[in-house]
Every structure is written in structure tokens, then in C-alpha cells.
Amino acid sequence: MDIQAVKSAYRRYAPRYDLYFGAVLDEGRRKAVEKMKCKPGESVLEVGVGTGLSLPLYPPSVKVTGIDVSPEMLERARALKERKGLNNVVALNYMDAEKMTFPDNDFDKVVAMYVASVVPNAARMVQEMRRVCKPGGELLIVNHFRSANPVIGSIEGLIAPLSRIIGFKPDFSLKEFIADTGLEVLEKVPVNFLGYWTMLRVSNTKKGK
């Protein structure tokens, strides 16, 4: 996976992304927002905001910033913001998750939903999430990781060479992800259909590698 492959894949997905991935991944979005337990006035950064499906789920008293590397996906997120009058969504910016332009310690909480297996370098993305999150804040990561079921895991391994086409890594390893990022996981929760996806809650108590 490289950034151009990601942009190309999500340019194709954008017109029908909500249809393909809206309902099937909705539980993970809702649980992530609930788990953040945002307080009035807090600021949240959503990395890989996509078409903005999660934006209406945030409390109106929370300031939300979203970033994405796909202009086509962001266009739909901005349209959703206007259509639903989401005044607490303060910005939707075109930005690379591995090279954020925000200052250090800028957000109370940072969340990445269904993004870790999409970006070229997940460890670099997490490092940036930690940098822009305030010390003592929280990171939430929702993603699919390679199945422990040997049959399903083998299938995921077989289709892994198609990552550039499908836009994500189907054999993305949770064990390697945690080892590469040094994440201190506070909570690990299965979400969505049959628990095929996982939500990780992480305290931003120390900086990554």
C-alpha cells in the first residue's frame, strides 16, 4: 500500500461508500464515540473521517475536527455537515494521517475508525495521533485485524496481494500492530458483525517510537 493506491481506491469507493460500509460498520462507530465519553467543550480529532458517517454521533457540545487524504470522501463529509447542520464540526481538512500539520497536544481525544489497515505506515499514523493528543488523553482505534480462525486467516492471507486494489490490508496483524506502535491497550472490544472488527482504547501516557 502507498498513498496513491489509497487515494485511487477511495476515489472509486466514494460515490457508494455509505451503501457498502455504512450499516455494516455502524456499531463500531457508535461504540467508539460512546467509549470516548466526551465532556462538553472537549476537542476530538477523527483521523480518516471519510464521508463523515460518524459525525452526527458526536455530542453537540464537543468540537470535532476530521481529516482525510481523499478529496472525494471529504466532499461528501462536508455535504453531510451542511445538510445536518453539524455546527460542532469545526473543520474537515485534507491531510495525510502520517504527516499531520496540527501542533503538539492539540486534542483531548483522537480516534481512527477503519484506518489503521489502510494507511501505508500504521506505526507512523499512531505516532502522529499520540503527538497531537494531549498527555493523559485517549486514543480510540477501530479496525479489522487478521482473524485467529485458521481458515478465515488463510483466506485473508490469500487476498492480501490485492491490497492496492481493495484499499486496505486484509491480513493486518493485531500482534504486530501493537508491537510496532508500543500501544498500551486499556480495553479491547469486538465490534460489528460476529465481532470481526476490534475496538482498542489506549491511554496517551507516553509517546510512541
MARFI-520729 format. One record per residue (C-alpha): x, y, z. Coordinates in steps of 0.05 Angstrom, whole numbers, padded with zeros to 5 digits, always signed. Example, Ala and Ser with C-alpha at 12.3 -4.5 7.8 and 13.67 -1.06 7.14 Angstrom:
<sites>
+00246-00090+00156
+00273-00021+00143
</sites>
This chain:
<sites>
+00000+00000+00000
+00023+00071-00016
-00013+00137-00012
-00030+00138-00086
-00062+00069-00081
-00103+00093-00022
-00127+00155-00059
-00144+00114-00120
-00183+00062-00082
-00225+00113-00043
-00237+00155-00105
-00273+00093-00131
-00308+00078-00065
-00332+00149-00051
-00397+00151-00091
-00423+00087-00058
-00382+00083+00006
-00442+00095+00051
-00480+00040+00017
-00423-00010+00022
-00396+00006+00091
-00450+00048+00126
-00495-00001+00163
-00445-00058+00167
-00394-00016+00206
-00443+00028+00244
-00437-00008+00310
-00363+00004+00313
-00371+00078+00301
-00425+00085+00354
-00386+00045+00406
-00323+00086+00394
-00359+00152+00404
-00394+00125+00466
-00329+00098+00494
-00295+00166+00488
-00344+00194+00539
-00331+00264+00513
-00343+00322+00561
-00373+00389+00539
-00320+00433+00506
-00271+00377+00492
-00238+00372+00424
-00236+00309+00383
-00195+00293+00321
-00222+00239+00276
-00168+00211+00231
-00195+00184+00165
-00263+00216+00173
-00284+00191+00104
-00354+00210+00083
-00370+00233+00154
-00415+00176+00175
-00394+00183+00248
-00401+00259+00252
-00475+00260+00273
-00458+00213+00331
-00416+00263+00370
-00449+00305+00424
-00464+00376+00400
-00422+00404+00457
-00358+00371+00430
-00313+00405+00379
-00297+00356+00323
-00242+00361+00271
-00237+00310+00215
-00181+00295+00166
-00176+00251+00105
-00130+00240+00046
-00187+00230-00003
-00217+00295-00032
-00276+00256-00058
-00293+00227+00011
-00284+00295+00044
-00331+00327-00006
-00386+00281+00019
-00368+00293+00092
-00374+00368+00081
-00441+00360+00047
-00465+00318+00106
-00442+00371+00155
-00482+00424+00119
-00543+00380+00108
-00548+00362+00181
-00526+00429+00209
-00468+00400+00249
-00440+00465+00276
-00396+00428+00326
-00355+00401+00267
-00304+00457+00264
-00261+00432+00207
-00256+00378+00154
-00186+00381+00126
-00148+00347+00071
-00088+00318+00107
-00043+00257+00109
-00052+00219+00175
+00023+00205+00176
+00043+00278+00168
-00007+00319+00207
+00002+00394+00209
-00031+00404+00277
+00012+00428+00336
+00031+00381+00393
-00020+00367+00447
-00077+00398+00407
-00135+00350+00420
-00167+00317+00481
-00182+00253+00443
-00161+00224+00377
-00198+00168+00341
-00184+00128+00278
-00240+00084+00253
-00225+00033+00199
-00160+00069+00180
-00101+00031+00210
-00101-00023+00156
-00109+00030+00102
-00051+00077+00114
+00017+00057+00086
+00051+00061+00155
+00005+00049+00213
+00060+00059+00265
+00074+00128+00237
+00000+00145+00240
-00004+00125+00313
+00058+00165+00328
+00024+00226+00299
-00041+00211+00336
-00002+00210+00401
+00035+00274+00384
-00028+00315+00372
-00065+00285+00431
-00057+00317+00499
-00018+00279+00552
-00067+00236+00591
-00117+00238+00534
-00143+00177+00498
-00136+00145+00431
-00191+00101+00401
-00176+00054+00344
-00228+00012+00309
-00203-00036+00256
-00204-00106+00227
-00145-00149+00245
-00126-00216+00216
-00172-00269+00242
-00148-00321+00293
-00191-00371+00257
-00142-00410+00213
-00190-00417+00155
-00211-00344+00154
-00139-00322+00167
-00115-00363+00108
-00166-00331+00062
-00145-00262+00086
-00073-00280+00071
-00092-00303+00001
-00126-00238-00017
-00071-00195+00015
-00036-00184-00052
-00098-00147-00075
-00089-00093-00021
-00073-00038-00071
-00138-00052-00108
-00186-00062-00049
-00156-00005-00009
-00137-00040+00056
-00094-00097+00083
-00140-00156+00098
-00085-00194+00136
-00067-00136+00182
-00038-00166+00246
-00060-00140+00314
+00001-00170+00348
+00048-00136+00300
+00009-00071+00303
+00015-00067+00379
+00089-00087+00377
+00105-00035+00323
+00068+00021+00358
+00082+00005+00431
+00009+00017+00448
-00013+00008+00520
-00083-00021+00508
-00132-00007+00564
-00190-00042+00532
-00202-00088+00473
-00273-00098+00449
-00301-00138+00390
-00350-00098+00348
-00395-00105+00287
-00419-00169+00256
-00393-00231+00293
-00341-00187+00327
-00300-00188+00263
-00273-00119+00279
-00238-00095+00342
-00240-00031+00382
-00178-00012+00422
-00179+00042+00476
-00110+00069+00491
-00084+00120+00542
-00037+00172+00515
+00011+00165+00573
+00075+00162+00533
+00098+00177+00463
+00107+00124+00411
+00170+00101+00377
</sites>
